[in-house]
Amino acid sequence: MQLPPDNATPRLRPLPRVIFASRWLQLPLYLGLILAQAVYVFQFWGELIHLIEAVFGSKEALATLVNSLGYKGTAVIDPVTSAVTGYAPITKLSETIIMLVVLGLIDVVMISNLLIMVIVGGYETFVSRLDLDSHPDQPEWLSHVNASVLKVKLATAIIGISSIHLLKTFINADNYAEKTLMWQTLIHIAFLLSALAIAAADRVMPAAQGKH
């Protein structure tokens, strides 16, 4: 009986071949994420252009930024009832608005990084090899990526995004209810604990497998 060469691709039976080929059904999903990243690029440049226009005194750009941020400015309090009667009009770009816009831009970049990890790492892990071993721009993390490493990296990225959102909320805390601040903090802590649990499980499982 003649054995196939070592480098020959083994032939699969029809059913396993169909099941294995079903991984290509994920390809439209990754292409969709690439389109979603293009939307984020458009959003990023739109916000940046509005910020630059507001710096040069554009009232329309300033109003657009304020509305997108949900920023209301300084509250006007009735001296008799101590109730908030309104908010002072925002006529110029303040340091708080700039900080909120910049944090929003950083948030978009971090989400874009998350998309790249899902697109590149997910395709490499679950669909097909990219054969980037000799490419000078190959990401460092891609050389040792697997499903477990990808989960930890995604969890870490989500914590970073959640941290940016929480910081934006704290900077603009006057415009949020106390209940909203509390829940955002608790959700961020839950993300952090989940990431720690995933990382701990990732370290324990190989050690447990090595004992068998």
C-alpha positions in Angstrom: 0.0 0.0 0.0 1.5 3.4 -1.1 1.4 6.0 1.6 0.8 9.7 0.7 3.7 12.1 1.0 4.2 13.8 4.4 3.3 17.2 2.9 0.2 16.0 1.0 -3.2 17.3 2.2 -5.3 14.4 3.6 -8.5 13.7 1.8 -11.6 14.0 3.9 -14.8 12.1 3.5 -17.7 14.1 2.0 -19.5 14.9 5.3 -16.4 16.0 7.2 -15.4 18.0 4.2 -18.7 19.9 4.1 -18.6 20.5 7.9 -15.0 21.8 7.7 -15.8 24.0 4.8 -18.7 25.6 6.7 -16.1 27.8 8.4 -16.1 29.9 5.3 -19.6 31.0 6.3 -17.9 33.3 8.8 -16.2 35.2 5.9 -19.2 37.6 5.3 -19.2 38.3 9.1 -15.6 39.5 9.0 -16.2 41.5 5.9 -19.1 43.2 7.7 -16.8 44.1 10.6 -14.5 45.7 8.1 -17.4 47.9 6.9 -18.2 48.7 10.5 -14.7 49.8 11.0 -15.0 52.1 7.9 -18.1 53.7 9.6 -16.0 54.3 12.8 -13.3 56.0 10.6 -16.0 58.3 9.2 -17.3 59.0 12.7 -13.8 59.8 14.0 -13.0 62.3 11.2 -16.5 63.9 11.6 -15.9 64.5 15.3 -12.3 65.7 14.7 -13.4 68.2 12.0 -16.2 69.6 14.2 -13.6 70.0 17.1 -11.2 71.9 14.8 -14.0 74.1 13.5 -15.1 74.8 17.0 -11.6 75.8 18.0 -11.7 78.4 15.2 -15.0 79.8 16.5 -17.7 77.9 14.6 -20.9 78.1 16.6 -22.6 75.4 14.6 -19.7 73.0 15.1 -19.7 73.8 18.9 -23.5 73.1 19.1 -23.0 69.8 17.2 -20.3 68.7 19.7 -22.3 69.8 22.7 -25.4 67.9 21.5 -23.4 64.7 20.6 -21.8 64.8 24.1 -25.0 65.5 26.0 -23.1 68.3 27.8 -25.4 70.9 29.4 -22.8 73.3 30.9 -23.1 75.1 34.2 -26.4 74.6 36.0 -28.4 77.7 37.0 -29.8 77.3 40.6 -32.6 79.2 42.1 -31.3 80.9 45.2 -34.6 80.5 47.0 -35.6 76.9 46.2 -32.1 75.6 45.4 -33.6 73.9 42.4 -32.0 73.8 39.0 -33.9 76.2 36.7 -31.8 75.7 33.6 -28.3 75.7 32.2 -26.1 78.6 31.2 -25.7 78.8 27.4 -22.4 77.5 26.0 -20.8 80.1 23.8 -17.2 78.9 23.6 -15.1 75.7 23.7 -14.2 74.8 27.2 -11.5 72.5 28.5 -14.2 70.0 29.6 -15.7 69.8 26.2 -12.3 69.3 24.5 -11.5 66.6 27.0 -14.8 64.8 26.4 -14.4 65.0 22.6 -10.8 63.7 22.8 -11.9 60.8 25.1 -14.6 60.0 22.5 -11.9 59.9 19.8 -9.8 57.6 21.9 -12.8 55.5 22.5 -13.3 55.1 18.7 -9.6 54.2 18.3 -9.9 51.5 21.0 -13.0 50.0 19.5 -11.2 50.0 16.1 -8.3 48.1 17.7 -10.9 45.7 19.1 -12.3 45.2 15.7 -8.9 44.5 14.2 -8.2 41.9 16.9 -11.5 40.2 16.1 -11.2 40.4 12.3 -7.5 39.4 12.0 -7.3 37.1 15.0 -10.7 35.5 14.5 -10.0 34.8 10.8 -6.6 33.4 11.5 -8.0 31.2 14.3 -11.3 30.0 13.0 -11.3 30.3 9.1 -7.9 30.2 7.4 -4.2 31.0 7.8 -3.1 34.5 6.6 0.5 33.4 6.0 2.0 36.6 7.4 5.1 35.0 8.9 7.4 36.8 6.6 5.5 40.0 6.4 7.2 43.0 8.1 4.0 44.4 9.5 2.7 41.2 11.1 1.2 42.0 14.5 3.4 40.7 17.4 0.4 39.1 19.1 -0.7 37.2 16.0 2.3 34.9 16.0 1.0 33.1 19.1 -2.7 33.8 18.9 -5.3 31.0 19.6 -8.9 31.0 20.8 -7.8 31.3 24.5 -5.3 34.1 23.9 -7.9 35.9 21.8 -10.5 35.8 24.5 -8.1 37.3 27.1 -7.1 40.1 24.7 -10.7 40.9 23.8 -11.6 41.0 27.5 -8.7 43.4 28.2 -9.7 45.6 25.2 -13.3 45.7 26.5 -12.1 46.8 30.0 -10.1 49.7 28.3 -13.2 50.8 26.4 -15.3 50.6 29.5 -12.7 52.7 31.4 -12.9 55.5 28.8 -16.7 55.5 29.0 -16.6 55.6 32.8 -14.1 58.5 32.7 -16.3 60.4 30.3 -19.2 59.9 32.6 -17.3 61.1 35.7 -16.1 64.2 33.8 -19.6 65.0 32.8 -21.1 63.7 36.1 -23.3 66.7 36.7 -25.5 65.6 33.7 -26.0 62.1 35.0 -28.2 60.7 37.7 -26.6 59.1 40.7 -28.1 55.8 39.8 -26.5 55.9 36.3 -23.0 56.6 37.8 -23.4 53.7 40.3 -24.5 51.2 37.6 -21.8 52.2 35.2 -19.2 51.7 37.9 -20.6 48.3 38.9 -20.7 47.2 35.3 -17.1 48.2 34.8 -16.1 46.2 37.9 -18.0 43.2 36.5 -16.0 43.5 33.3 -12.8 43.7 35.3 -13.7 40.6 37.3 -14.8 38.7 34.2 -11.4 39.5 32.5 -9.6 38.3 35.6 -11.6 35.1 35.7 -10.9 34.4 32.0 -7.2 35.0 32.5 -7.1 32.8 35.5 -9.0 30.0 33.7 -6.6 30.4 30.8 -3.6 29.8 33.1 -5.2 26.9 35.1 -6.5 24.9 32.1 -3.0 24.2 30.5 -1.6 23.4 33.9 -4.4 20.9 34.5 -4.0 19.4 31.1 -0.2 18.9 31.7 -0.9 16.7 34.7 -2.8 14.2 32.6 
